[in-house]
Amino acid sequence: MLLLRVAAAAITGAAALLSVRRYHRERAIYALRRELRDALLLLDDSPAVLVAGFRAHGKSSFVNTACRVLSAESGPLILRAQTAPGGGATPEQRRVVRAPVARPPDGAAGEEEEDDEDGAVVDLIDAPPFPEPRRLTDADVEAALTGAPTAECVVLVLRCGGSSKHRHVAVKKLAEVANAIRQRGRSQIDRTMTRISPVRFNFDLGFREKETDKEQILKYAPDILFTIGLQFVVVLTRKNNLKSKREASELRQKIIAQVQINCVYFLENYVVDEMLNFKIPWSMNNQFETHFTTLVIMRQCVEFIKVHRCNNSRIM
């Protein structure tokens, strides 16, 4: 009898701990989604985030995952972007998916529905896939970045799985993609510099009158001008293929050294293969790590876009 009581107490305690952990995880997701929603409502127009990557590396799956997380969906995975296994045919044209951010359950009762549709929305641009890493050129990157709507932030998707040789080549090419994005940002700076009003620039930044030419502005305001160009984050999909935390840390440090950016995230996308359930077809359970990481990525992109727009309006 004593053993039964101890076992019952242990089971009850374990259930209580699991319930508390689930409650805190849900509150963390709600808080992060509310923060993202508030940041979006402060913008005049919906931000445009371009998702780019190599074929079969999880680029379109990230778009589907982001839509599911932002909309707070459950149950079956609703596909917004077409996906295909390695070597399969994928769309060669960019597709724009409008992903509304759902209001938290404890949101303000007086908030209008238009805010959900018009304000708290992210435009996800599913770019055409890059060719094989060995065949990738700057023209391919430029083709992915060009089009309407204009991308204000880029998410570079790279798969963790595969052979180490293939991954090494992809990481090396990822550095070239990052350089091409920065060069595109530099060209945007050059076009912006031709439209800057010297009087307003002096008034806002306090430069002397003789320092209003392009060379002096680039010399004295590098941080402000850098934010005019495109910012990007790197998302490493299929993190479960990594064998240890040490391998993940080494891969992250290698990518940081290659692309010179700290915004590198590991993510396990929601994919169709995981929905195969013979008892309940097309059902899928939401994962806390996937939801939380996706919201953090989108929040970082929105912050990049907000700074980008703020500095553009400041010097124009």
KABELRA-V625783 format. One record per residue. N is the residue number from 0. RES is the residue in three letters. PSI is psi in whole degrees, -180 to 180 (* if undefined). D_LAST is the distance of its C-alpha to the last C-alpha in Angstrom with 2 decimals. Layout:
<<N	RES	PSI	D_LAST> <N	RES	PSI	D_LAST>>
//
This chain:
<<0	MET	-42	79.08> <1	LEU	-39	77.22> <2	LEU	-38	75.45> <3	LEU	-41	74.36> <4	ARG	-41	72.92> <5	VAL	-42	71.05> <6	ALA	-42	69.70> <7	ALA	-41	68.65> <8	ALA	-40	66.91> <9	ALA	-43	65.08> <10	ILE	-42	63.95> <11	THR	-42	62.84> <12	GLY	-43	60.91> <13	ALA	-42	59.20> <14	ALA	-39	58.26> <15	ALA	-42	56.86> <16	LEU	-43	54.76> <17	LEU	-39	53.40> <18	SER	-42	52.61> <19	VAL	-42	50.76> <20	ARG	-42	48.75> <21	ARG	-39	47.84> <22	TYR	-46	46.84> <23	HIS	-35	44.53> <24	ARG	-43	42.96> <25	GLU	-40	42.30> <26	ARG	-36	40.78> <27	ALA	-41	38.47> <28	ILE	-45	37.31> <29	TYR	-43	36.86> <30	ALA	-43	34.87> <31	LEU	-39	32.50> <32	ARG	-37	32.06> <33	ARG	-41	31.42> <34	GLU	-42	28.76> <35	LEU	-42	27.05> <36	ARG	-44	27.41> <37	ASP	-39	25.94> <38	ALA	-37	22.83> <39	LEU	-37	22.46> <40	LEU	-18	22.97> <41	LEU	-13	19.98> <42	LEU	149	17.65> <43	ASP	-41	16.74> <44	ASP	158	17.89> <45	SER	135	20.46> <46	PRO	151	19.39> <47	ALA	115	20.56> <48	VAL	120	22.69> <49	LEU	130	24.34> <50	VAL	115	27.88> <51	ALA	156	29.22> <52	GLY	176	32.46> <53	PHE	163	35.74> <54	ARG	137	38.37> <55	ALA	26	40.57> <56	HIS	4	38.56> <57	GLY	19	37.69> <58	LYS	-55	34.30> <59	SER	-32	35.29> <60	SER	-33	37.45> <61	PHE	-37	34.47> <62	VAL	-45	32.83> <63	ASN	-40	36.11> <64	THR	-44	36.39> <65	ALA	-41	32.91> <66	CYS	-41	33.64> <67	ARG	-42	36.97> <68	VAL	-46	35.65> <69	LEU	-37	32.72> <70	SER	-2	35.05> <71	ALA	47	37.85> <72	GLU	159	40.34> <73	SER	167	43.88> <74	GLY	-136	46.81> <75	PRO	152	46.33> <76	LEU	117	43.28> <77	ILE	120	41.36> <78	LEU	127	39.87> <79	ARG	-29	36.49> <80	ALA	141	36.14> <81	GLN	135	39.06> <82	THR	159	40.53> <83	ALA	149	43.23> <84	PRO	174	45.39> <85	GLY	130	45.16> <86	GLY	-9	45.77> <87	GLY	169	45.33> <88	ALA	128	43.24> <89	THR	157	39.79> <90	PRO	138	37.26> <91	GLU	4	35.40> <92	GLN	148	32.57> <93	ARG	145	29.73> <94	ARG	139	30.37> <95	VAL	125	28.07> <96	VAL	123	29.76> <97	ARG	117	28.47> <98	ALA	105	29.82> <99	PRO	146	30.06> <100	VAL	121	30.53> <101	ALA	148	33.82> <102	ARG	137	34.32> <103	PRO	155	36.57> <104	PRO	-32	40.16> <105	ASP	30	39.87> <106	GLY	166	36.65> <107	ALA	135	36.36> <108	ALA	-28	38.70> <109	GLY	4	36.58> <110	GLU	136	33.56> <111	GLU	154	33.05> <112	GLU	-27	33.51> <113	GLU	-29	30.30> <114	ASP	-35	28.42> <115	ASP	-41	30.28> <116	GLU	-39	29.38> <117	ASP	-32	25.91> <118	GLY	-57	24.29> <119	ALA	69	26.11> <120	VAL	140	25.88> <121	VAL	128	24.85> <122	ASP	110	24.60> <123	LEU	121	26.63> <124	ILE	111	26.46> <125	ASP	99	29.82> <126	ALA	158	29.15> <127	PRO	144	32.08> <128	PRO	146	34.13> <129	PHE	152	34.00> <130	PRO	-175	37.25> <131	GLU	146	39.69> <132	PRO	-36	38.28> <133	ARG	-23	40.35> <134	ARG	1	38.95> <135	LEU	136	35.26> <136	THR	168	32.99> <137	ASP	-30	29.29> <138	ALA	-35	29.48> <139	ASP	-41	30.71> <140	VAL	-43	27.81> <141	GLU	-38	25.31> <142	ALA	-35	27.26> <143	ALA	-32	27.05> <144	LEU	-21	23.28> <145	THR	138	22.69> <146	GLY	176	23.01> <147	ALA	141	21.95> <148	PRO	159	20.64> <149	THR	129	18.14> <150	ALA	136	19.16> <151	GLU	-12	16.94> <152	CYS	151	19.83> <153	VAL	137	23.12> <154	VAL	114	26.63> <155	LEU	122	29.06> <156	VAL	130	32.63> <157	LEU	138	35.62> <158	ARG	138	39.27> <159	CYS	-31	41.40> <160	GLY	-173	44.67> <161	GLY	178	46.32> <162	SER	153	47.92> <163	SER	-33	46.61> <164	LYS	-46	46.39> <165	HIS	-40	44.20> <166	ARG	-36	41.99> <167	HIS	-42	41.69> <168	VAL	-41	40.52> <169	ALA	-41	38.00> <170	VAL	-40	36.59> <171	LYS	-41	36.39> <172	LYS	-27	34.54> <173	LEU	-33	32.20> <174	ALA	-39	30.94> <175	GLU	-37	30.23> <176	VAL	-43	28.35> <177	ALA	-40	26.19> <178	ASN	-39	25.52> <179	ALA	-38	24.62> <180	ILE	-42	22.08> <181	ARG	-37	20.53> <182	GLN	-37	20.59> <183	ARG	-38	18.78> <184	GLY	-37	16.09> <185	ARG	-38	16.11> <186	SER	-34	15.80> <187	GLN	-37	12.68> <188	ILE	-43	11.31> <189	ASP	-41	12.70> <190	ARG	-34	11.17> <191	THR	-36	7.59> <192	MET	-28	8.69> <193	THR	-12	9.83> <194	ARG	6	6.72> <195	ILE	135	5.26> <196	SER	118	6.75> <197	PRO	-38	9.71> <198	VAL	-46	10.85> <199	ARG	-37	8.15> <200	PHE	-41	8.10> <201	ASN	-40	11.85> <202	PHE	-40	12.15> <203	ASP	-41	10.64> <204	LEU	-10	12.31> <205	GLY	24	15.21> <206	PHE	156	15.39> <207	ARG	157	17.81> <208	GLU	-36	17.04> <209	LYS	-5	18.85> <210	GLU	29	16.83> <211	THR	-3	13.49> <212	ASP	169	14.51> <213	LYS	-42	13.78> <214	GLU	-40	17.07> <215	GLN	-37	16.76> <216	ILE	-43	13.39> <217	LEU	-28	15.03> <218	LYS	-42	18.06> <219	TYR	-12	16.95> <220	ALA	56	14.32> <221	PRO	-36	15.92> <222	ASP	-42	15.91> <223	ILE	-42	12.23> <224	LEU	-29	11.58> <225	PHE	-33	14.68> <226	THR	-10	13.51> <227	ILE	-35	10.95> <228	GLY	-178	14.18> <229	LEU	135	17.07> <230	GLN	159	19.31> <231	PHE	160	22.95> <232	VAL	158	26.24> <233	VAL	129	29.77> <234	VAL	122	32.48> <235	LEU	109	36.10> <236	THR	170	38.32> <237	ARG	51	42.11> <238	LYS	-22	42.31> <239	ASN	-14	45.94> <240	ASN	-16	46.88> <241	LEU	138	46.33> <242	LYS	-28	49.66> <243	SER	166	48.71> <244	LYS	-31	46.00> <245	ARG	-42	46.43> <246	GLU	-41	45.61> <247	ALA	-41	42.49> <248	SER	-42	41.41> <249	GLU	-40	42.08> <250	LEU	-42	40.12> <251	ARG	-44	37.11> <252	GLN	-35	37.26> <253	LYS	-42	37.62> <254	ILE	-39	34.51> <255	ILE	-42	32.51> <256	ALA	-31	33.73> <257	GLN	-47	32.90> <258	VAL	-7	29.36> <259	GLN	52	28.35> <260	ILE	145	27.27> <261	ASN	-9	29.11> <262	CYS	77	28.22> <263	VAL	124	31.51> <264	TYR	147	33.55> <265	PHE	138	37.04> <266	LEU	143	37.70> <267	GLU	107	40.66> <268	ASN	157	39.54> <269	TYR	122	41.49> <270	VAL	164	43.25> <271	VAL	-35	45.89> <272	ASP	-32	48.62> <273	GLU	-9	48.60> <274	MET	-5	49.36> <275	LEU	107	52.78> <276	ASN	118	55.23> <277	PHE	-24	58.70> <278	LYS	-47	59.37> <279	ILE	91	56.11> <280	PRO	144	54.30> <281	TRP	27	50.49> <282	SER	150	50.18> <283	MET	137	47.81> <284	ASN	137	47.39> <285	ASN	141	43.99> <286	GLN	134	43.58> <287	PHE	-44	41.98> <288	GLU	-42	40.61> <289	THR	-45	38.94> <290	HIS	-49	37.47> <291	PHE	-46	36.22> <292	THR	-41	34.71> <293	THR	-42	32.95> <294	LEU	-38	31.40> <295	VAL	-42	30.29> <296	ILE	-47	28.67> <297	MET	-36	26.80> <298	ARG	-39	25.77> <299	GLN	-41	24.38> <300	CYS	-43	22.42> <301	VAL	-37	20.95> <302	GLU	-41	20.01> <303	PHE	-44	18.27> <304	ILE	-39	16.32> <305	LYS	-44	15.50> <306	VAL	-40	14.18> <307	HIS	-48	12.23> <308	ARG	-38	10.50> <309	CYS	-46	10.22> <310	ASN	-32	8.53> <311	ASN	-44	6.04> <312	SER	-24	5.33> <313	ARG	-36	5.84> <314	ILE	-4	3.81> <315	MET	*	0.00>>
//
